[in-house]
Structures are given as structure tokens and as C-alpha cells.
Amino acid sequence: MAILSVSEFEAVINKVTMRVEKVLSERGSVAAIETALRDLRRIFAAARQPGKLKPLRSVLDEVTELVSREIPDDSAVLEQLWDLADYVDYRA
């Protein structure tokens, strides 16, 4: 699903954040997941500021890598992360 607006971007990043929080609560303290969560919050905070969002594109790639490694069985969350990356690349 293509993300067309900043509101949709925020909604999708919130879904991903909730999924990461759920995994963190199930597993306890996992440094990689905590890093991904912190980075997702940074990206969310910059969502309405394209000048700050674009430079966080590489951070989004790192989050995608961490999530694919730590939550490999959830293809939906990976697709959402790819949609977020597409938004940053083409719409922000």
C-alpha cells in the first residue's frame, strides 16, 4: 500500500512501533529491539519536517534490518517498513 500523506505515514509508523513494543514486552530487554524502537520514535518526530525526515532515511534502513532479523516471521511489518521507506524516498 502506497503511503500518500504524512498522516498515513504517521499511522503506519505507529503500527510498526506498536508491533516492536509488543515484541519487546514479550522478550524483555533486547538491545536491538530497544534501538529500533528509539529510532522509530525519532523518525515519527520528524515526520512533518521533510528537512529532518530525509536524513533519517538511513536510520529507517537500519530499523528495517533489525526488525527483519529480530521479527523474521512478520512479513506485514516488513512491508510496512518498506512502504515507509518509499514514502521518504518519493514523497517527503
Buried (B, 14 or more C-beta within 10 A) or exposed (E): EEBEEBEBBBEBBEEBBEBBEEBBEEEEEBEEBEBBBEBBEBBBEBBEEEEBBEEBBEBBEEBBEBBBEBBEEBEEBBEBBEBBBEBBEEBB
